[in-house]
Amino acid sequence: MQIPTFLKELLHKQYGEEQTARIEEGFAARRPVTLRANPLRSSKQQVEQALSMAGIGYRQVPWYDDALIIEQARESEIAALEVYAGGGVYMQSLSSMLPPLVLQPGKGDAVLDMAAAPGGKTTQMAALTGNGAGITACEKNKIRADRLRYNLDRQGARSVLVMQTDARQLDELFRFDKVLLDAPCSGSGTLQTWRDQLRFEPTLVERSVKSQRALLAKALKVLKVGGEMVYSTCSILQQENEDIVKEVLKPGKVELIPIDAEAFGDLPLLPTTLPGTVCICPDPLFEGFFVAKLRRVK
């Protein structure tokens, strides 16, 4: 797969020739379908039974009990199952399952999901807490907000309030125990199609960085002192990841909580310039992704 010259130059500068070649191989990989059993609508055992009855093979994900890797079946075959129609499963990449697991929302927490649509991580947090956390989910685009509401309803995520607004405009009187900022980004970790390649240009990264800075600044203003947040992107570029996090660490109002990557098994990691953060290399199982965890101390 040929990647845009601009992106390849950025990757080569950041990672060197060997890692860039590894990333390119990951871009070209065809990943299997992965999904979560949704305990708000079904059980993992019921999902496994439905898959077995349909002749669909699967294997376990060692670091997440509710997640399954589907063998030799595509999304359309999963979507045809009754358990899918009833909201018993949610198709989601393994990489995107990581941020809610790192955030660890708990029952009774006030949680903000700043860029929630289409709802994969929002519904995951509702499932992880058994609808016991009060989740505020922001989405500024009406069509995407409607899609978010549809997914929340189908998944039985009753603890979520959707706000059709740009999270950057939230009133700073809000206060949350936990914040998930899965920030809009260039998508440099998920480049697969010609459409992706054609849209990848310097202005895309510049716009993304500007938005990420503003969203993270707002996140820290509405996060309670002592509260924790996760900043994540589907980018593998330092400009959108470590550099953004380093900026908010400098004033001393925030501290980095190191992520124990070993808790998630043998992740295909890329080197980062900020120890304690995780950057995943695209490979035949994972999309490229970055995750950092922060705590507000002042």
Order of alpha helices (4+ residues) and beta strands (2+ residues): alpha-beta-alpha-beta-beta-alpha-alpha-beta-alpha-beta-alpha-beta-alpha-beta-beta-alpha-alpha-beta-alpha-beta-beta-beta-beta
